[in-house]
């Protein structure tokens, strides 16, 4: 068995079933895998990945291995790892994995260290922890470039570029249209609601559902909550997004005002303490709190703990915080990504697009690293379009093409007649 640090290799059979099920709903990635197998364009390239260890991620790892790469995988969240999937990657596919569900902070970073020990030439990140650790420990000498899957991570790397400390180029996969318009909106929207329902078994219809942040993730969550009959309130700090939310038919108000009305609260901003002590102090008895942002910082967990006189786990992913004033607030998934802690993350149908971007981004870095500066880049639009075309083909959908006359008209500066 290849080098690994997993829960139990005997779990591999169940994990393999999940991997094959997800793969059957990822036809674009499957097409890329078939193309990769023929020419192995990444033969011998070492790739270190810090991603959620799920059945969808497994299909990306298998695709990269089919391209000839040496792949090493660690988790990007301590509670998102599916131990049976990790076991199958190791036992059935010979891919080194360093991840266990529920690992503590020390184990989490030890696993990232194990990936870096293999001196990757390309990094794949979800949140930026692997890349940040490589920079912190000055272990970037072998790395030609990396990718980033999330809004949170892209923000980190743009800050590093701005401060002149980014040591190698980063492809912001999150900024590809076939990623954020679909994964962030439809994937996060559906999987967040899925996580809330699995955790609580509560009725969404008729509830007051507060979404903090109206980026693409927040839009998807708000859309799905409204579709299930909730009365949705948006809280925002960006005037443009707040205006968009109003035009989309949602109520918009400050978080402190929304706090008095909400039954469910979901944060999706990427920022710290969106739900803070003063917000917690005015929430209704029985309010449910959860987070759909990458890190568990959006809800002030320390303040919540300080307000409580008793904390009890009453369901697998539900903690009841009984406050000193008699109210009870319910925290889901320890404030971590609710869609991965309490559910299975994004559906494979949408991760098909995101991981097609990741696979092609890795290839792009390998083929173009000599031309790339130490900056954050977006994949060329032709790659975006290739992925969209492949997805439409798998759905059996045809669409129009511009005629030569129309192309000429759109590229002409002359006055139209």
DRENLO-407424 format. One record per residue (C-alpha): residue in three letters; x, y, z. Coordinates in pm, whole numbers, padded with zeros to 5 digits, m for minus. Layout:
N
<atom aa="ALA" east="X" north="Y" up="Z"/>
...
//
This chain:
417
<atom aa="UNK" east="00000" north="00000" up="00000"/>
<atom aa="UNK" east="00124" north="00348" up="m00080"/>
<atom aa="UNK" east="00227" north="00592" up="00190"/>
<atom aa="UNK" east="m00078" north="00726" up="00371"/>
<atom aa="UNK" east="m00233" north="00843" up="00696"/>
<atom aa="UNK" east="m00599" north="00738" up="00691"/>
<atom aa="UNK" east="m00858" north="00606" up="00935"/>
<atom aa="UNK" east="m00896" north="00247" up="00816"/>
<atom aa="UNK" east="m00794" north="00092" up="00482"/>
<atom aa="UNK" east="m01067" north="m00170" up="00526"/>
<atom aa="UNK" east="m01324" north="00097" up="00445"/>
<atom aa="UNK" east="m01210" north="00107" up="00082"/>
<atom aa="UNK" east="m01494" north="m00099" up="m00073"/>
<atom aa="UNK" east="m01766" north="00141" up="00041"/>
<atom aa="UNK" east="m01552" north="00435" up="m00060"/>
<atom aa="UNK" east="m01500" north="00296" up="m00408"/>
<atom aa="UNK" east="m01875" north="00268" up="m00459"/>
<atom aa="UNK" east="m01910" north="00637" up="m00373"/>
<atom aa="UNK" east="m01625" north="00733" up="m00605"/>
<atom aa="UNK" east="m01776" north="00541" up="m00895"/>
<atom aa="UNK" east="m02122" north="00689" up="m00827"/>
<atom aa="UNK" east="m01985" north="01043" up="m00829"/>
<atom aa="UNK" east="m01776" north="00972" up="m01138"/>
<atom aa="UNK" east="m02082" north="00858" up="m01330"/>
<atom aa="UNK" east="m02223" north="01210" up="m01284"/>
<atom aa="UNK" east="m01903" north="01392" up="m01386"/>
<atom aa="UNK" east="m01894" north="01339" up="m01763"/>
<atom aa="UNK" east="m01680" north="01644" up="m01844"/>
<atom aa="UNK" east="m01405" north="01533" up="m01608"/>
<atom aa="UNK" east="m01440" north="01181" up="m01749"/>
<atom aa="UNK" east="m01382" north="01315" up="m02101"/>
<atom aa="UNK" east="m01076" north="01506" up="m01983"/>
<atom aa="UNK" east="m00949" north="01190" up="m01811"/>
<atom aa="UNK" east="m00984" north="00990" up="m02131"/>
<atom aa="UNK" east="m00793" north="01258" up="m02321"/>
<atom aa="UNK" east="m00524" north="01268" up="m02052"/>
<atom aa="UNK" east="m00477" north="00890" up="m02053"/>
<atom aa="UNK" east="m00386" north="00894" up="m02422"/>
<atom aa="UNK" east="m00098" north="01142" up="m02398"/>
<atom aa="UNK" east="m00019" north="01170" up="m02024"/>
<atom aa="UNK" east="00068" north="01541" up="m02043"/>
<atom aa="UNK" east="00160" north="01558" up="m01672"/>
<atom aa="UNK" east="00383" north="01252" up="m01668"/>
<atom aa="UNK" east="00614" north="01263" up="m01367"/>
<atom aa="UNK" east="00482" north="01599" up="m01240"/>
<atom aa="UNK" east="00441" north="01607" up="m00860"/>
<atom aa="UNK" east="00110" north="01761" up="m00751"/>
<atom aa="UNK" east="00028" north="01840" up="m00388"/>
<atom aa="UNK" east="m00340" north="01895" up="m00314"/>
<atom aa="UNK" east="m00522" north="02036" up="m00013"/>
<atom aa="UNK" east="m00889" north="01972" up="m00094"/>
<atom aa="UNK" east="m01200" north="01831" up="00070"/>
<atom aa="UNK" east="m01153" north="01454" up="00064"/>
<atom aa="UNK" east="m01483" north="01359" up="m00096"/>
<atom aa="UNK" east="m01590" north="01126" up="m00376"/>
<atom aa="UNK" east="m01586" north="01419" up="m00620"/>
<atom aa="UNK" east="m01231" north="01516" up="m00524"/>
<atom aa="UNK" east="m01133" north="01153" up="m00563"/>
<atom aa="UNK" east="m01233" north="01168" up="m00928"/>
<atom aa="UNK" east="m01010" north="01472" up="m00978"/>
<atom aa="UNK" east="m00717" north="01289" up="m00819"/>
<atom aa="UNK" east="m00776" north="00985" up="m01040"/>
<atom aa="UNK" east="m00789" north="01212" up="m01346"/>
<atom aa="UNK" east="m00458" north="01376" up="m01258"/>
<atom aa="UNK" east="m00299" north="01038" up="m01201"/>
<atom aa="UNK" east="m00431" north="00928" up="m01542"/>
<atom aa="UNK" east="m00244" north="01228" up="m01683"/>
<atom aa="UNK" east="00078" north="01078" up="m01546"/>
<atom aa="UNK" east="00111" north="01295" up="m01236"/>
<atom aa="UNK" east="00229" north="01187" up="m00892"/>
<atom aa="UNK" east="m00053" north="01308" up="m00667"/>
<atom aa="UNK" east="m00050" north="01365" up="m00289"/>
<atom aa="UNK" east="m00369" north="01466" up="m00109"/>
<atom aa="UNK" east="m00449" north="01619" up="00231"/>
<atom aa="UNK" east="m00778" north="01759" up="00359"/>
<atom aa="UNK" east="m00869" north="02127" up="00348"/>
<atom aa="UNK" east="m01110" north="02096" up="00641"/>
<atom aa="UNK" east="m01085" north="01867" up="00946"/>
<atom aa="UNK" east="m01453" north="01769" up="00927"/>
<atom aa="UNK" east="m01498" north="01726" up="00553"/>
<atom aa="UNK" east="m01298" north="01407" up="00502"/>
<atom aa="UNK" east="m01489" north="01094" up="00406"/>
<atom aa="UNK" east="m01277" north="00819" up="00558"/>
<atom aa="UNK" east="m01404" north="00549" up="00323"/>
<atom aa="UNK" east="m01321" north="00761" up="00019"/>
<atom aa="UNK" east="m00971" north="00826" up="00155"/>
<atom aa="UNK" east="m00928" north="00450" up="00205"/>
<atom aa="UNK" east="m01035" north="00374" up="m00151"/>
<atom aa="UNK" east="m00797" north="00629" up="m00301"/>
<atom aa="UNK" east="m00511" north="00464" up="m00116"/>
<atom aa="UNK" east="m00606" north="00097" up="m00158"/>
<atom aa="UNK" east="m00784" north="00091" up="m00493"/>
<atom aa="UNK" east="m00608" north="00370" up="m00682"/>
<atom aa="UNK" east="m00263" north="00390" up="m00522"/>
<atom aa="UNK" east="m00290" north="00761" up="m00442"/>
<atom aa="UNK" east="m00126" north="00879" up="m00116"/>
<atom aa="UNK" east="m00378" north="01046" up="00117"/>
<atom aa="UNK" east="m00309" north="01213" up="00451"/>
<atom aa="UNK" east="m00648" north="01287" up="00607"/>
<atom aa="UNK" east="m00887" north="01160" up="00873"/>
<atom aa="UNK" east="m01230" north="01289" up="00964"/>
<atom aa="UNK" east="m01223" north="01495" up="01283"/>
<atom aa="UNK" east="m00846" north="01541" up="01295"/>
<atom aa="UNK" east="m00726" north="01810" up="01534"/>
<atom aa="UNK" east="m00532" north="02119" up="01435"/>
<atom aa="UNK" east="m00190" north="01957" up="01489"/>
<atom aa="UNK" east="m00282" north="01654" up="01278"/>
<atom aa="UNK" east="m00428" north="01878" up="01010"/>
<atom aa="UNK" east="m00104" north="02072" up="00967"/>
<atom aa="UNK" east="00107" north="01759" up="01002"/>
<atom aa="UNK" east="m00078" north="01619" up="00702"/>
<atom aa="UNK" east="m00006" north="01933" up="00502"/>
<atom aa="UNK" east="00360" north="01893" up="00598"/>
<atom aa="UNK" east="00351" north="01537" up="00461"/>
<atom aa="UNK" east="00229" north="01667" up="00126"/>
<atom aa="UNK" east="00499" north="01936" up="00114"/>
<atom aa="UNK" east="00762" north="01677" up="00203"/>
<atom aa="UNK" east="00716" north="01535" up="m00148"/>
<atom aa="UNK" east="00827" north="01869" up="m00296"/>
<atom aa="UNK" east="00527" north="01929" up="m00521"/>
<atom aa="UNK" east="00576" north="02120" up="m00844"/>
<atom aa="UNK" east="00211" north="02225" up="m00857"/>
<atom aa="UNK" east="m00025" north="02288" up="m00564"/>
<atom aa="UNK" east="m00403" north="02260" up="m00569"/>
<atom aa="UNK" east="m00566" north="02448" up="m00282"/>
<atom aa="UNK" east="m00911" north="02497" up="m00133"/>
<atom aa="UNK" east="m00886" north="02784" up="00113"/>
<atom aa="UNK" east="m00514" north="02846" up="00078"/>
<atom aa="UNK" east="m00370" north="02660" up="00377"/>
<atom aa="UNK" east="m00121" north="02447" up="00181"/>
<atom aa="UNK" east="00009" north="02744" up="m00016"/>
<atom aa="UNK" east="00029" north="02962" up="00294"/>
<atom aa="UNK" east="00221" north="02692" up="00483"/>
<atom aa="UNK" east="00466" north="02649" up="00196"/>
<atom aa="UNK" east="00531" north="03024" up="00204"/>
<atom aa="UNK" east="00558" north="03037" up="00581"/>
<atom aa="UNK" east="00817" north="02760" up="00591"/>
<atom aa="UNK" east="01005" north="02880" up="00281"/>
<atom aa="UNK" east="00935" north="02556" up="00097"/>
<atom aa="UNK" east="00838" north="02703" up="m00237"/>
<atom aa="UNK" east="01159" north="02636" up="m00427"/>
<atom aa="UNK" east="01020" north="02342" up="m00626"/>
<atom aa="UNK" east="00674" north="02488" up="m00686"/>
<atom aa="UNK" east="00608" north="02622" up="m01035"/>
<atom aa="UNK" east="00253" north="02735" up="m00971"/>
<atom aa="UNK" east="m00070" north="02658" up="m00790"/>
<atom aa="UNK" east="m00446" north="02679" up="m00811"/>
<atom aa="UNK" east="m00710" north="02806" up="m00569"/>
<atom aa="UNK" east="m01068" north="02683" up="m00555"/>
<atom aa="UNK" east="m01238" north="02931" up="m00321"/>
<atom aa="UNK" east="m01322" north="03298" up="m00289"/>
<atom aa="UNK" east="m01157" north="03294" up="00055"/>
<atom aa="UNK" east="m00831" north="03159" up="m00081"/>
<atom aa="UNK" east="m00823" north="03396" up="m00378"/>
<atom aa="UNK" east="m00862" north="03690" up="m00137"/>
<atom aa="UNK" east="m00561" north="03561" up="00060"/>
<atom aa="UNK" east="m00344" north="03525" up="m00248"/>
<atom aa="UNK" east="m00436" north="03862" up="m00395"/>
<atom aa="UNK" east="m00331" north="04012" up="m00061"/>
<atom aa="UNK" east="m00001" north="03822" up="m00083"/>
<atom aa="UNK" east="00051" north="03949" up="m00439"/>
<atom aa="UNK" east="m00027" north="04304" up="m00327"/>
<atom aa="UNK" east="00226" north="04275" up="m00043"/>
<atom aa="UNK" east="00492" north="04134" up="m00274"/>
<atom aa="UNK" east="00528" north="03803" up="m00089"/>
<atom aa="UNK" east="00365" north="03563" up="m00337"/>
<atom aa="UNK" east="00643" north="03323" up="m00433"/>
<atom aa="UNK" east="00482" north="03156" up="m00733"/>
<atom aa="UNK" east="00188" north="03216" up="m00972"/>
<atom aa="UNK" east="m00164" north="03116" up="m00869"/>
<atom aa="UNK" east="m00451" north="03031" up="m01101"/>
<atom aa="UNK" east="m00772" north="03157" up="m00940"/>
<atom aa="UNK" east="m00993" north="02868" up="m01048"/>
<atom aa="UNK" east="m01270" north="03027" up="m00840"/>
<atom aa="UNK" east="m01278" north="03320" up="m01084"/>
<atom aa="UNK" east="m01357" north="03102" up="m01386"/>
<atom aa="UNK" east="m01716" north="03152" up="m01494"/>
<atom aa="UNK" east="m01778" north="02778" up="m01516"/>
<atom aa="UNK" east="m01678" north="02762" up="m01150"/>
<atom aa="UNK" east="m01831" north="03052" up="m00959"/>
<atom aa="UNK" east="m02150" north="03088" up="m01164"/>
<atom aa="UNK" east="m02232" north="02722" up="m01104"/>
<atom aa="UNK" east="m02038" north="02572" up="m00810"/>
<atom aa="UNK" east="m02077" north="02878" up="m00585"/>
<atom aa="UNK" east="m02439" north="02946" up="m00675"/>
<atom aa="UNK" east="m02603" north="02610" up="m00746"/>
<atom aa="UNK" east="m02364" north="02385" up="m00556"/>
<atom aa="UNK" east="m02346" north="02591" up="m00238"/>
<atom aa="UNK" east="m02716" north="02675" up="m00259"/>
<atom aa="UNK" east="m02832" north="02315" up="m00271"/>
<atom aa="UNK" east="m02571" north="02159" up="m00043"/>
<atom aa="UNK" east="m02611" north="02422" up="00230"/>
<atom aa="UNK" east="m02984" north="02360" up="00251"/>
<atom aa="UNK" east="m02911" north="01986" up="00240"/>
<atom aa="UNK" east="m02673" north="02021" up="00537"/>
<atom aa="UNK" east="m02925" north="02220" up="00741"/>
<atom aa="UNK" east="m03201" north="01969" up="00674"/>
<atom aa="UNK" east="m02984" north="01667" up="00757"/>
<atom aa="UNK" east="m02859" north="01831" up="01076"/>
<atom aa="UNK" east="m03192" north="01959" up="01207"/>
<atom aa="UNK" east="m03483" north="01795" up="01022"/>
<atom aa="UNK" east="m03654" north="02134" up="01060"/>
<atom aa="UNK" east="m03911" north="02283" up="00823"/>
<atom aa="UNK" east="m03777" north="02564" up="00605"/>
<atom aa="UNK" east="m04116" north="02675" up="00470"/>
<atom aa="UNK" east="m04260" north="02971" up="00658"/>
<atom aa="UNK" east="m03939" north="03041" up="00848"/>
<atom aa="UNK" east="m03740" north="03364" up="00847"/>
<atom aa="UNK" east="m03411" north="03272" up="00683"/>
<atom aa="UNK" east="m03121" north="03518" up="00714"/>
<atom aa="UNK" east="m02831" north="03497" up="00467"/>
<atom aa="UNK" east="m02524" north="03710" up="00541"/>
<atom aa="UNK" east="m02345" north="03793" up="00220"/>
<atom aa="UNK" east="m02493" north="03823" up="m00129"/>
<atom aa="UNK" east="m02201" north="03701" up="m00334"/>
<atom aa="UNK" east="m02254" north="03401" up="m00559"/>
<atom aa="UNK" east="m02269" north="03160" up="m00266"/>
<atom aa="UNK" east="m02515" north="03378" up="m00076"/>
<atom aa="UNK" east="m02731" north="03419" up="m00385"/>
<atom aa="UNK" east="m02752" north="03045" up="m00430"/>
<atom aa="UNK" east="m02847" north="02988" up="m00066"/>
<atom aa="UNK" east="m03108" north="03265" up="m00073"/>
<atom aa="UNK" east="m03254" north="03131" up="m00397"/>
<atom aa="UNK" east="m03290" north="02777" up="m00260"/>
<atom aa="UNK" east="m03429" north="02892" up="00075"/>
<atom aa="UNK" east="m03693" north="03102" up="m00100"/>
<atom aa="UNK" east="m03772" north="02808" up="m00325"/>
<atom aa="UNK" east="m03853" north="02604" up="m00014"/>
<atom aa="UNK" east="m04093" north="02867" up="00112"/>
<atom aa="UNK" east="m03875" north="03067" up="00350"/>
<atom aa="UNK" east="m03904" north="03441" up="00399"/>
<atom aa="UNK" east="m03548" north="03542" up="00317"/>
<atom aa="UNK" east="m03355" north="03839" up="00457"/>
<atom aa="UNK" east="m03016" north="03943" up="00320"/>
<atom aa="UNK" east="m02750" north="04129" up="00520"/>
<atom aa="UNK" east="m02470" north="04296" up="00324"/>
<atom aa="UNK" east="m02192" north="04554" up="00354"/>
<atom aa="UNK" east="m02155" north="04612" up="m00020"/>
<atom aa="UNK" east="m02408" north="04868" up="m00151"/>
<atom aa="UNK" east="m02410" north="04719" up="m00502"/>
<atom aa="UNK" east="m02486" north="04369" up="m00377"/>
<atom aa="UNK" east="m02740" north="04501" up="m00130"/>
<atom aa="UNK" east="m02915" north="04678" up="m00416"/>
<atom aa="UNK" east="m02906" north="04360" up="m00625"/>
<atom aa="UNK" east="m03066" north="04167" up="m00341"/>
<atom aa="UNK" east="m03344" north="04425" up="m00320"/>
<atom aa="UNK" east="m03399" north="04406" up="m00696"/>
<atom aa="UNK" east="m03409" north="04027" up="m00669"/>
<atom aa="UNK" east="m03701" north="04061" up="m00430"/>
<atom aa="UNK" east="m03532" north="04002" up="m00093"/>
<atom aa="UNK" east="m03553" north="04210" up="00222"/>
<atom aa="UNK" east="m03224" north="04378" up="00307"/>
<atom aa="UNK" east="m03135" north="04511" up="00651"/>
<atom aa="UNK" east="m02848" north="04534" up="00902"/>
<atom aa="UNK" east="m02753" north="04210" up="01077"/>
<atom aa="UNK" east="m02856" north="04343" up="01419"/>
<atom aa="UNK" east="m03209" north="04409" up="01295"/>
<atom aa="UNK" east="m03227" north="04076" up="01113"/>
<atom aa="UNK" east="m03103" north="03901" up="01428"/>
<atom aa="UNK" east="m03427" north="03984" up="01609"/>
<atom aa="UNK" east="m03636" north="03820" up="01336"/>
<atom aa="UNK" east="m03444" north="03521" up="01205"/>
<atom aa="UNK" east="m03516" north="03153" up="01264"/>
<atom aa="UNK" east="m03218" north="03033" up="01055"/>
<atom aa="UNK" east="m02890" north="03219" up="01002"/>
<atom aa="UNK" east="m02631" north="03129" up="00738"/>
<atom aa="UNK" east="m02304" north="03319" up="00692"/>
<atom aa="UNK" east="m02139" north="03319" up="00349"/>
<atom aa="UNK" east="m01901" north="03615" up="00346"/>
<atom aa="UNK" east="m01546" north="03490" up="00402"/>
<atom aa="UNK" east="m01503" north="03749" up="00678"/>
<atom aa="UNK" east="m01463" north="03725" up="01054"/>
<atom aa="UNK" east="m01734" north="03765" up="01322"/>
<atom aa="UNK" east="m02020" north="03841" up="01088"/>
<atom aa="UNK" east="m02242" north="03713" up="01369"/>
<atom aa="UNK" east="m02085" north="03876" up="01674"/>
<atom aa="UNK" east="m02172" north="03903" up="02043"/>
<atom aa="UNK" east="m02412" north="04195" up="02000"/>
<atom aa="UNK" east="m02596" north="03995" up="01733"/>
<atom aa="UNK" east="m02617" north="03685" up="01950"/>
<atom aa="UNK" east="m02753" north="03887" up="02240"/>
<atom aa="UNK" east="m03072" north="03983" up="02054"/>
<atom aa="UNK" east="m03154" north="03661" up="01868"/>
<atom aa="UNK" east="m03479" north="03480" up="01927"/>
<atom aa="UNK" east="m03496" north="03174" up="02147"/>
<atom aa="UNK" east="m03444" north="02869" up="01927"/>
<atom aa="UNK" east="m03253" north="03040" up="01645"/>
<atom aa="UNK" east="m03034" north="02810" up="01432"/>
<atom aa="UNK" east="m02684" north="02929" up="01333"/>
<atom aa="UNK" east="m02458" north="02784" up="01066"/>
<atom aa="UNK" east="m02176" north="02883" up="00832"/>
<atom aa="UNK" east="m02123" north="02826" up="00460"/>
<atom aa="UNK" east="m01793" north="03016" up="00440"/>
<atom aa="UNK" east="m01462" north="02832" up="00421"/>
<atom aa="UNK" east="m01326" north="02898" up="00772"/>
<atom aa="UNK" east="m01508" north="02868" up="01105"/>
<atom aa="UNK" east="m01458" north="03236" up="01191"/>
<atom aa="UNK" east="m01777" north="03393" up="01061"/>
<atom aa="UNK" east="m01971" north="03317" up="01380"/>
<atom aa="UNK" east="m01799" north="03443" up="01695"/>
<atom aa="UNK" east="m01775" north="03106" up="01870"/>
<atom aa="UNK" east="m01589" north="03246" up="02169"/>
<atom aa="UNK" east="m01864" north="03500" up="02233"/>
<atom aa="UNK" east="m02129" north="03231" up="02198"/>
<atom aa="UNK" east="m01942" north="03014" up="02447"/>
<atom aa="UNK" east="m01912" north="03303" up="02693"/>
<atom aa="UNK" east="m02284" north="03377" up="02672"/>
<atom aa="UNK" east="m02376" north="03016" up="02748"/>
<atom aa="UNK" east="m02409" north="02852" up="03085"/>
<atom aa="UNK" east="m02446" north="02507" up="02932"/>
<atom aa="UNK" east="m02362" north="02346" up="02598"/>
<atom aa="UNK" east="m02515" north="02014" up="02497"/>
<atom aa="UNK" east="m02482" north="01813" up="02174"/>
<atom aa="UNK" east="m02840" north="01711" up="02107"/>
<atom aa="UNK" east="m02797" north="01573" up="01753"/>
<atom aa="UNK" east="m02482" north="01460" up="01568"/>
<atom aa="UNK" east="m02422" north="01807" up="01421"/>
<atom aa="UNK" east="m02631" north="02025" up="01653"/>
<atom aa="UNK" east="m02507" north="02187" up="01974"/>
<atom aa="UNK" east="m02755" north="02363" up="02202"/>
<atom aa="UNK" east="m02612" north="02672" up="02371"/>
<atom aa="UNK" east="m02832" north="02747" up="02670"/>
<atom aa="UNK" east="m02770" north="03111" up="02755"/>
<atom aa="UNK" east="m02772" north="03275" up="03095"/>
<atom aa="UNK" east="m03088" north="03471" up="03008"/>
<atom aa="UNK" east="m03285" north="03152" up="02938"/>
<atom aa="UNK" east="m03265" north="03151" up="02557"/>
<atom aa="UNK" east="m03124" north="02859" up="02359"/>
<atom aa="UNK" east="m02930" north="02904" up="02034"/>
<atom aa="UNK" east="m02844" north="02608" up="01814"/>
<atom aa="UNK" east="m02505" north="02590" up="01640"/>
<atom aa="UNK" east="m02466" north="02351" up="01347"/>
<atom aa="UNK" east="m02146" north="02171" up="01254"/>
<atom aa="UNK" east="m01928" north="02353" up="01507"/>
<atom aa="UNK" east="m01949" north="02662" up="01287"/>
<atom aa="UNK" east="m01761" north="02488" up="01004"/>
<atom aa="UNK" east="m01882" north="02440" up="00647"/>
<atom aa="UNK" east="m02233" north="02308" up="00703"/>
<atom aa="UNK" east="m02263" north="02152" up="00358"/>
<atom aa="UNK" east="m01959" north="01931" up="00416"/>
<atom aa="UNK" east="m01992" north="01869" up="00790"/>
<atom aa="UNK" east="m02358" north="01766" up="00790"/>
<atom aa="UNK" east="m02402" north="01667" up="00424"/>
<atom aa="UNK" east="m02181" north="01556" up="00135"/>
<atom aa="UNK" east="m02078" north="01887" up="m00016"/>
<atom aa="UNK" east="m02165" north="01993" up="m00368"/>
<atom aa="UNK" east="m02334" north="01744" up="m00601"/>
<atom aa="UNK" east="m02098" north="01574" up="m00847"/>
<atom aa="UNK" east="m02287" north="01728" up="m01141"/>
<atom aa="UNK" east="m02162" north="02076" up="m01046"/>
<atom aa="UNK" east="m01819" north="01967" up="m00921"/>
<atom aa="UNK" east="m01777" north="01825" up="m01270"/>
<atom aa="UNK" east="m01727" north="02184" up="m01386"/>
<atom aa="UNK" east="m01509" north="02296" up="m01094"/>
<atom aa="UNK" east="m01274" north="02000" up="m01115"/>
<atom aa="UNK" east="m01255" north="02020" up="m01493"/>
<atom aa="UNK" east="m01119" north="02370" up="m01425"/>
<atom aa="UNK" east="m00873" north="02233" up="m01168"/>
<atom aa="UNK" east="m00745" north="01962" up="m01401"/>
<atom aa="UNK" east="m00699" north="02200" up="m01694"/>
<atom aa="UNK" east="m00546" north="02463" up="m01465"/>
<atom aa="UNK" east="m00280" north="02214" up="m01353"/>
<atom aa="UNK" east="m00201" north="02140" up="m01716"/>
<atom aa="UNK" east="m00194" north="02513" up="m01798"/>
<atom aa="UNK" east="00057" north="02578" up="m01519"/>
<atom aa="UNK" east="00281" north="02295" up="m01638"/>
<atom aa="UNK" east="00275" north="02416" up="m01998"/>
<atom aa="UNK" east="00302" north="02791" up="m01927"/>
<atom aa="UNK" east="00488" north="02829" up="m01595"/>
<atom aa="UNK" east="00790" north="02987" up="m01762"/>
<atom aa="UNK" east="00571" north="03271" up="m01890"/>
<atom aa="UNK" east="00382" north="03334" up="m01566"/>
<atom aa="UNK" east="00486" north="03594" up="m01310"/>
<atom aa="UNK" east="00430" north="03572" up="m00935"/>
<atom aa="UNK" east="00073" north="03692" up="m00966"/>
<atom aa="UNK" east="m00286" north="03570" up="m00940"/>
<atom aa="UNK" east="m00427" north="03474" up="m01279"/>
<atom aa="UNK" east="m00760" north="03366" up="m01422"/>
<atom aa="UNK" east="m00773" north="03082" up="m01673"/>
<atom aa="UNK" east="m00805" north="03196" up="m02035"/>
<atom aa="UNK" east="m01169" north="03231" up="m02149"/>
<atom aa="UNK" east="m01125" north="02964" up="m02415"/>
<atom aa="UNK" east="m01076" north="02706" up="m02139"/>
<atom aa="UNK" east="m01395" north="02828" up="m01971"/>
<atom aa="UNK" east="m01579" north="02795" up="m02301"/>
<atom aa="UNK" east="m01436" north="02449" up="m02367"/>
<atom aa="UNK" east="m01570" north="02327" up="m02033"/>
<atom aa="UNK" east="m01912" north="02483" up="m02094"/>
<atom aa="UNK" east="m01933" north="02328" up="m02441"/>
<atom aa="UNK" east="m01842" north="01986" up="m02306"/>
<atom aa="UNK" east="m02105" north="02015" up="m02034"/>
<atom aa="UNK" east="m02374" north="02115" up="m02283"/>
<atom aa="UNK" east="m02279" north="01819" up="m02503"/>
<atom aa="UNK" east="m02318" north="01578" up="m02213"/>
<atom aa="UNK" east="m02661" north="01729" up="m02143"/>
<atom aa="UNK" east="m02762" north="01683" up="m02506"/>
<atom aa="UNK" east="m02819" north="02056" up="m02550"/>
<atom aa="UNK" east="m02743" north="02242" up="m02873"/>
<atom aa="UNK" east="m02697" north="02618" up="m02896"/>
<atom aa="UNK" east="m02651" north="02878" up="m03168"/>
<atom aa="UNK" east="m02326" north="02991" up="m03326"/>
<atom aa="UNK" east="m02261" north="03335" up="m03474"/>
<atom aa="UNK" east="m02257" north="03357" up="m03852"/>
<atom aa="UNK" east="m01958" north="03519" up="m04020"/>
<atom aa="UNK" east="m02179" north="03819" up="m04095"/>
<atom aa="UNK" east="m02273" north="03851" up="m03728"/>
<atom aa="UNK" east="m01910" north="03819" up="m03616"/>
<atom aa="UNK" east="m01810" north="04094" up="m03857"/>
<atom aa="UNK" east="m02094" north="04319" up="m03740"/>
<atom aa="UNK" east="m02002" north="04280" up="m03371"/>
<atom aa="UNK" east="m01636" north="04355" up="m03441"/>
<atom aa="UNK" east="m01700" north="04655" up="m03661"/>
<atom aa="UNK" east="m01680" north="05015" up="m03543"/>
<atom aa="UNK" east="m01885" north="05145" up="m03831"/>
<atom aa="UNK" east="m02232" north="05285" up="m03768"/>
<atom aa="UNK" east="m02506" north="05023" up="m03782"/>
<atom aa="UNK" east="m02784" north="05056" up="m04035"/>
//
